[in-house]
Amino acid sequence: IYRGDGTVHPGPRTDWTAHVGNRLPVSWTCQSLEEMAHGTCDAKFGTFGDRFIQLGHWRLAAIDGNHFSISHKDGQTAQIYSYDGTLHPGPRTDYNAWSRPIGYPYGITFGPSFIQIGLFRLGMVDKEHFSIAHKYGYVSQIFRSDGTLHPGPRSDYDLWKVRSSGPASGITYGDRFLQIGKFRIGDADGWHMLITHVDGQTIQIYRGDGTVHPGPRTDWTAHVGNRLPVSWTCQSLEEMAHGTCDAKFGTFGDRFIQLGHWRLAAIDGNHFSISHKDGQTAQIYSYDGTLHPGPRTDYNAWSRPIGYPYGITFGPSFIQIGLFRLGMVDKEHFSIAHKYGYVSQIFRSDGTLHPGPRSDYDLWKVRSSGPASGITYGDRFLQIGKFRIGDADGWHMLITHVDGQTIQIYRGDGT
């Protein structure tokens, strides 16, 4: 205990614990601690549309499957990168993307230190090299950290050979710029678009009159390089592109997950149930591995309020609710197991059920808590590895496998 008079009072003791321990955490729908500290995001960036990213007065666009361009809002195209690795500089007014409306970012995906627009990828290959490459294997341009340009056609430093699509790791953004690894591309002043490196070099300047001006040079670097990235509390670039998640899923509360009209719940330390909102419990899984099917109205979790997900943790391809784990043990087996070592049920990919009590396929023996890898979700369902559990129609809850089998149906009448 630290006291206002500057003295300290050590434990062990329990007389003061409840003064802090009895308070509830804020709702999980509240701001995160980062937002409380740094404020909510008010990011300036740019915008998106059909196969283009707009940064200030410039657009980076896949015009079609064969041509990628950098064009200015006044109508000039400064550079075209072709599928065959050739370069076609401006000034010119064709292959300009400014006729497309701002809207959904069709054809834009991400990966580690690259952005894919249509069939073209631009990104950092390593700390010294940035490239623009087409899916068919041709690299149109390499931008080097020393400020030099190395044109195609060429096949080295090809982002398609070394990367797969995925989260936009290594990419951030700020006021009219993208930071891709150690390289930055951005609108300097509405007239000049730059590609720069963190070591200080400007490698390429695209100008609003359609001309290009290569490096090495350092006189323009600060015009983009001195801007700060958005706060780490802001949306990711994927969210900026595709919108924040508005997924239909379900909700949580004290040791339960709700999917539509069904709840999966640890009723206490010894009983896990699957129950319907109309009051019927279809199945109870006991700590000792035994099964207790419905119809029945006890061990139903619907009296609990929606709120903070107490007692719910995750791990690789499993969810832990209270002292029970449900998850994929391997590609053919899904199980529900208690911490004490008993498995109540195995759900097999061939559609068969294998009841307990038993001790094989125990998720507690083979996994530790951690990130929810191998788990995703959607409209009233959870996807856990190759198995899916979800509310089919408000009356039927299913456990299915990706190969097509429905392994178990729980019905709203408790059967």
C-alpha positions in Angstrom: 0.0 0.0 0.0 1.3 3.5 -0.9 -0.2 6.2 1.2 -0.6 9.9 0.6 1.6 10.8 3.5 4.5 9.2 1.6 4.7 6.0 3.6 4.5 2.4 2.3 2.7 -0.5 4.0 3.6 -4.0 2.7 1.6 -7.1 2.7 0.6 -9.9 3.0 -2.8 -8.5 4.0 -6.4 -8.7 2.7 -8.2 -5.9 4.4 -7.8 -3.4 1.5 -8.0 -5.7 -1.5 -11.7 -5.3 -2.1 -11.4 -1.5 -2.4 -9.9 -2.0 -5.9 -10.6 -5.7 -6.6 -14.4 -5.3 -6.6 -14.5 -2.8 -9.4 -15.4 -4.0 -12.8 -13.3 -3.3 -15.9 -14.8 -0.9 -18.4 -17.0 -2.5 -21.1 -15.0 -4.1 -23.9 -16.8 -1.8 -26.3 -15.1 1.3 -24.8 -12.0 3.0 -26.1 -8.8 1.0 -25.8 -6.1 2.2 -23.4 -4.1 3.5 -26.4 -7.0 5.7 -27.5 -7.4 7.0 -24.0 -3.8 7.9 -23.9 -3.2 9.3 -27.4 -6.7 10.2 -28.5 -8.9 8.8 -31.2 -7.6 8.8 -34.7 -8.1 11.8 -37.0 -5.9 10.6 -39.8 -5.3 12.4 -43.0 -4.3 10.1 -45.8 -6.0 9.8 -49.1 -8.6 7.6 -50.6 -9.4 4.6 -52.7 -11.5 3.4 -55.6 -11.5 0.7 -58.3 -7.9 -0.3 -58.6 -6.5 3.0 -57.5 -5.0 4.7 -54.4 -5.2 8.5 -54.3 -2.6 10.5 -52.4 -3.4 14.2 -52.5 -3.5 15.2 -56.2 -2.0 11.9 -57.5 -3.4 8.5 -58.3 -1.5 5.2 -58.4 -3.7 3.0 -60.6 -3.9 -0.3 -62.5 -5.6 1.0 -65.7 -6.2 -2.5 -66.9 -4.4 -5.8 -66.6 -1.4 -4.6 -68.6 -0.8 -1.0 -67.5 -0.1 0.7 -64.2 0.1 4.5 -64.1 0.9 7.5 -61.9 -1.2 10.4 -62.9 -2.1 13.9 -61.7 -5.6 15.3 -61.2 -5.0 18.0 -63.8 -5.0 15.3 -66.5 -1.3 14.5 -67.1 0.1 11.0 -66.8 3.7 11.1 -65.6 4.6 7.4 -66.0 3.1 4.1 -67.3 4.6 0.8 -66.1 3.7 -2.0 -68.6 3.0 -5.7 -67.9 6.1 -6.5 -70.1 8.4 -4.5 -67.9 8.8 -1.5 -70.2 8.4 2.1 -69.1 6.4 4.8 -70.9 7.0 8.2 -69.5 4.9 11.4 -69.9 3.9 14.0 -70.5 0.8 12.3 -71.8 -2.9 12.4 -71.1 -3.9 8.7 -71.8 -3.9 6.0 -69.1 -5.1 8.5 -66.5 -7.2 7.2 -63.7 -9.0 10.4 -62.7 -12.3 9.5 -64.4 -12.9 6.7 -61.8 -15.1 7.6 -58.9 -13.9 7.4 -55.3 -15.4 4.3 -53.7 -14.8 0.6 -52.8 -11.2 -0.4 -53.3 -11.7 -3.2 -55.8 -8.6 -5.0 -56.8 -6.5 -3.7 -53.9 -4.9 -6.2 -51.5 -1.9 -6.2 -49.2 1.0 -8.3 -48.0 4.2 -7.9 -46.1 5.8 -4.6 -47.3 3.8 -4.5 -50.5 0.5 -3.3 -52.0 -1.1 -5.0 -54.9 -3.2 -3.0 -57.2 -4.8 -5.1 -60.0 -2.1 -7.3 -61.3 0.8 -5.0 -60.2 2.7 -5.0 -56.9 4.7 -2.1 -55.6 6.7 -2.6 -52.4 10.0 -3.1 -50.6 11.9 -6.2 -51.7 14.6 -5.6 -49.1 16.0 -2.6 -47.2 17.8 -1.2 -50.3 15.3 -2.1 -53.1 11.8 -1.1 -53.9 10.2 -2.4 -57.1 7.1 -2.3 -59.3 6.3 -5.7 -60.8 3.6 -7.5 -62.8 2.1 -10.9 -62.0 3.5 -12.3 -65.2 7.0 -12.0 -63.9 8.3 -8.7 -65.3 9.7 -5.9 -63.2 9.4 -2.5 -64.7 11.5 -0.5 -62.2 13.8 -0.8 -59.3 14.2 2.1 -56.9 17.4 1.8 -54.9 18.1 3.4 -51.5 21.1 5.2 -52.9 18.7 7.3 -55.1 19.3 5.5 -58.4 16.7 4.0 -60.8 17.2 0.6 -62.5 14.6 0.2 -65.3 13.2 -3.0 -66.8 12.3 -5.2 -68.4 13.9 -7.4 -65.8 13.0 -10.4 -63.6 15.1 -9.8 -60.4 13.6 -8.2 -57.3 10.2 -9.5 -58.2 7.7 -9.2 -55.4 5.5 -11.9 -56.8 8.2 -14.5 -56.3 9.0 -13.8 -52.7 5.8 -12.7 -51.0 2.2 -13.9 -50.5 -0.8 -11.7 -49.8 -1.8 -11.2 -46.2 -1.8 -8.5 -43.5 -0.2 -5.2 -44.5 2.7 -5.6 -42.2 5.5 -3.1 -42.6 3.1 -0.6 -44.1 1.8 2.6 -42.5 0.5 5.9 -43.8 0.1 9.6 -43.0 -0.8 12.9 -44.5 -0.9 12.1 -48.3 1.8 9.4 -48.1 2.4 5.7 -47.8 5.3 4.3 -45.9 6.3 0.9 -47.2 9.1 -0.5 -45.2 12.0 2.0 -45.6 10.5 3.7 -48.6 7.9 6.4 -48.8 5.7 7.5 -51.7 3.7 10.7 -51.3 2.3 14.0 -52.6 4.8 16.6 -51.6 2.9 19.8 -52.4 0.0 19.0 -54.8 2.3 19.2 -57.9 5.2 16.8 -57.0 4.9 13.1 -56.1 8.1 11.6 -54.6 9.5 8.2 -53.9 12.1 8.5 -51.1 14.1 6.4 -48.8 14.6 6.8 -45.0 18.3 7.4 -45.5 17.5 10.7 -47.2 17.5 10.1 -50.9 14.7 11.1 -53.3 14.8 8.4 -56.0 12.0 9.7 -58.3 9.9 12.9 -58.7 6.7 12.8 -60.7 5.6 16.3 -61.7 2.1 17.6 -62.4 3.0 18.6 -65.9 3.6 14.9 -66.7 7.4 15.0 -66.5 9.6 12.7 -64.4 12.8 13.8 -62.6 15.1 11.0 -61.3 17.5 11.0 -58.3 19.8 10.7 -56.6 18.9 14.0 -54.9 18.1 15.2 -51.4 16.6 18.6 -51.9 13.0 17.4 -52.0 13.1 14.5 -49.5 12.0 16.5 -46.4 8.8 17.6 -48.2 7.4 14.1 -47.6 9.9 12.6 -45.2 9.3 15.0 -42.3 5.6 14.1 -42.0 4.7 11.8 -39.1 2.8 8.5 -39.7 -0.6 8.4 -38.1 -0.8 7.3 -34.5 -0.6 3.5 -34.0 -4.1 3.8 -32.4 -5.5 4.6 -35.9 -7.1 2.2 -38.3 -4.8 -0.1 -40.2 -4.4 0.5 -43.9 -6.6 -2.5 -44.6 -9.4 -0.9 -42.5 -8.8 2.4 -44.3 -9.2 0.6 -47.6 -12.0 -1.8 -46.9 -13.8 -0.2 -43.9 -14.0 -1.2 -40.3 -15.5 -4.5 -39.6 -19.3 -4.6 -39.3 -19.5 -8.3 -39.1 -22.6 -10.1 -37.9 -21.3 -12.6 -35.4 -22.8 -12.9 -32.0 -21.7 -11.6 -28.6 -20.2 -12.5 -25.3 -20.8 -12.4 -21.6 -19.6 -14.1 -18.4 -18.3 -17.5 -19.7 -20.5 -17.6 -22.7 -20.4 -17.0 -26.5 -23.7 -16.3 -28.2 -24.3 -17.2 -31.8 -27.7 -16.1 -33.0 -30.3 -17.9 -30.7 -27.7 -20.2 -29.1 -25.3 -19.9 -26.3 -22.1 -22.0 -25.6 -21.5 -21.6 -21.9 -19.5 -22.9 -18.9 -22.3 -22.9 -16.4 -19.9 -23.6 -13.6 -16.5 -25.3 -13.2 -18.1 -28.7 -13.9 -20.7 -28.2 -16.6 -20.6 -26.8 -20.2 -23.9 -26.5 -22.1 -25.4 -25.6 -25.4 -28.7 -23.9 -24.9 -31.4 -22.1 -26.9 -32.9 -18.7 -26.1 -36.4 -20.3 -25.7 -35.2 -22.1 -22.6 -34.2 -25.5 -23.7 -30.8 -27.0 -23.1 -29.8 -29.4 -25.8 -26.6 -30.8 -24.4 -24.5 -30.7 -21.2 -20.9 -31.7 -21.2 -19.6 -32.7 -17.8 -16.2 -32.3 -16.2 -16.0 -36.1 -15.8 -16.4 -36.6 -19.6 -20.1 -37.7 -19.5 -22.8 -36.4 -21.7 -26.3 -35.3 -20.5 -28.6 -34.5 -23.5 -31.8 -32.6 -23.5 -34.6 -31.7 -23.7 -34.2 -30.1 -20.4 -34.4 -26.5 -18.9 -31.6 -26.6 -16.3 -28.0 -25.5 -17.0 -29.2 -22.8 -19.4 -27.1 -19.7 -19.8 -29.7 -17.2 -21.0 -30.2 -15.5 -17.6 -26.7 -14.0 -17.9 -26.4 -10.5 -19.3 -24.4 -9.7 -22.4 -21.2 -7.9 -21.4 -17.5 -8.5 -20.7 -16.3 -11.9 -21.8 -15.1 -13.1 -18.4 -13.4 -16.5 -18.5 -13.0 -16.7 -22.3 -9.5 -17.1 -23.7 -8.1 -18.4 -26.9 -5.2 -20.4 -28.4 -4.2 -22.1 -31.7 -7.5 -23.6 -33.1 -9.3 -23.6 -29.7 -11.5 -21.5 -27.5 -11.5 -21.9 -23.7 -14.7 -21.0 -21.9 -14.3 -21.4 -18.2 -12.5 -24.7 -17.6 -13.6 -26.2 -20.9 -11.9 -26.1 -24.3 -13.5 -26.7 -27.6 -11.4 -26.8 -30.7 -9.7 -28.7 -33.6 -7.2 -31.2 -32.4 -6.1 -32.1 -35.9 -7.7 -31.9 -39.4 -10.1 -34.8 -38.7 -10.9 -34.3 -35.0 -12.7 -31.6 -33.0 -13.2 -32.1 -29.2 -14.7 -30.7 -26.1 -12.5 -31.3 -23.1 -12.3 -30.3 -19.4 -9.2 -29.0 -17.6 -9.1 -32.1 -15.4 -8.3 -34.4 -18.3 -11.6 -35.8 -19.5 -12.9 -35.5 -23.1 -16.7 -35.5 -23.3 -17.0 -35.7 -27.1 -15.0 -36.1 -30.3 -16.5 -34.8 -33.5 -14.9 -36.5 -36.5 -14.6 -35.1 -40.1 -16.4 -38.2 -41.4 -19.5 -37.0 -39.6 -19.4 -39.5 -36.7 -19.5 -38.8 -32.9 -17.3 -40.5 -30.4 -18.5 -39.8 -26.8 -16.6 -39.8 -23.6 -15.5 -40.3 -20.9 -12.2 -40.6 -22.6 -8.7 -39.0 -22.4 -7.5 -39.0 -26.1 -7.7 -35.9 -28.3 -7.4 -33.7 -25.2 -6.8 -30.0 -26.1 -5.3 -29.3 -22.7 -2.4 -31.7 -23.3 -1.4 -30.4 -26.7 -2.0 -26.6 -26.6 -1.3 -23.5 -24.6 -3.3 -20.3 -24.5 -2.2 -17.6 -26.9 -3.3 -15.8 -30.1 -6.5 -17.1 -31.7 -4.7 -18.5 -34.7 -6.7 -20.7 -36.9 -10.0 -19.1 -35.8 -12.2 -16.8 -37.7 -15.9 -15.9 -37.6 -18.9 -14.7 -39.6 -22.6 -14.3 -39.5 -23.6 -16.3 -36.4 -20.7 -18.8 -36.7 -17.2 -19.7 -35.5 -14.7 -21.3 -37.9 -12.2 -23.2 -35.8 -9.7 -24.8 -38.1 -11.6 -27.0 -40.5 -14.7 -27.2 -38.3 -17.5 -24.7 -38.1 -20.1 -24.2 -35.3 -23.0 -21.9 -36.0 -26.7 -21.1 -35.8 -28.2 -22.3 -39.1 -31.7 -20.6 -38.9 -32.4 -19.6 -35.3 -33.7 -23.1 -34.4 -30.8 -25.4 -35.4 -27.2 -25.2 -34.2 -24.7 -27.2 -36.3 -21.2 -28.5 -36.0 -19.8 -29.2 -39.5 -16.6 -30.0 -41.3 -15.2 -28.3 -44.5 -15.4 -31.6 -46.4 -19.2 -31.4 -46.2 -20.3 -33.4 -43.2 -22.7 -32.1 -40.5 -21.5 -33.9 -37.4 -24.1 -32.7 -34.9 -27.4 -30.8 -34.9 -28.8 -29.2 -31.8 -32.4 -28.2 -32.1 -34.3 -25.5 -30.3 -36.7 -28.0 -28.7 -33.7 -29.4 -26.8 -33.1 -32.5 -28.9 
